[in-house]
Amino acid sequence: MKPITLITGASAGIGAEFARVFAERGHDLVLVARREVLLAALADEIAARGRPRPMVLSVDLSQRDAVSQITAALAANGLEPAIIVNNAGFGLAGYAAALDRDEQMALIDLNVRALTELSLAFVESLARHRGGILNVASIASFVPGPGMAVYYASKAYVLSLSEALHGELSSRGVRVTALCPGPVPTEFQARAGLRPGQIGVRAFLSLPPRRVAEIGYRAFMRGKRVVIAGTGNKAALFLMRAVPKSLLLLIIERIRRRRVL
């Protein structure tokens, strides 16, 4: 079986940049997302740069049989994951009691269930190739998020799972890294229902998708357990840890109302 790097949410944003970064460094890719046209265009772009054309899989990871579809497609093509990049996910802004319940369950299906299933489904092949798992969490992983409660909770889960798997799988030669970016200018904000935030604050915390992907790649290859992307986000996290939780909740709610994060 040929080893590949599987990247989810690869049709745009950080996921597309992960595809470019991994391809440039010699990895053969399988790209997964719902939007096949965008995946195909990215695969063509990578091939035009002299790298093997990635295989593309149009799969909705929020569906319960998504990982089975991926497993079957890989096996049919003689492929198995050496590295899995769990990048797919989305957020929803608003109070949890007021947001659409089905949408919030879909968020959990994608951000939590699908990520967990993909993280566990291919452990044997990851160990054979001494590869690993790169999970995209967030600086939201470290704090509660009134106004985006379910999203923040989902990212806290991603961080916790990643750190635990890092410990459980290291003896088998499997690296597990949680990448924690702050705001990144992608489709995420529009999908979540967020308006652009104040430019000054965003300039301090925000990083372009390419930079986030590069930080994540280097941290994963070094076997780091957790990486906070960007000096501004490291500083923000330090300050958040120093503030009493009751005050922090008020600050986060005020920031959310101003649509900064």
Secondary structure, 3 states (H helix, E strand, C coil): CEEEEEEECCCCHHHHHHHHHHHHCCCCEEEEECCHHHHHHHHHHHHHCCCCCCEEEECCCCCCCHHHHHHHHHHHCCEEEEEEEECCCCCCCCCCCCCCHHHHHHHHHHHHHHHHHHHHHCHHHHHHCCCEEEEECCHHHHCCCCCCHHHHHHHHHHHHHHHHHHHHHHHHCCEEEEEECCCCCCCHHHHHCCCCCCHHHHHHHCCCHHHHHHHHHHHHHCCCCEEECCHHHHHHHHHHHHCCHHHHHHHHHHHHHCCCC
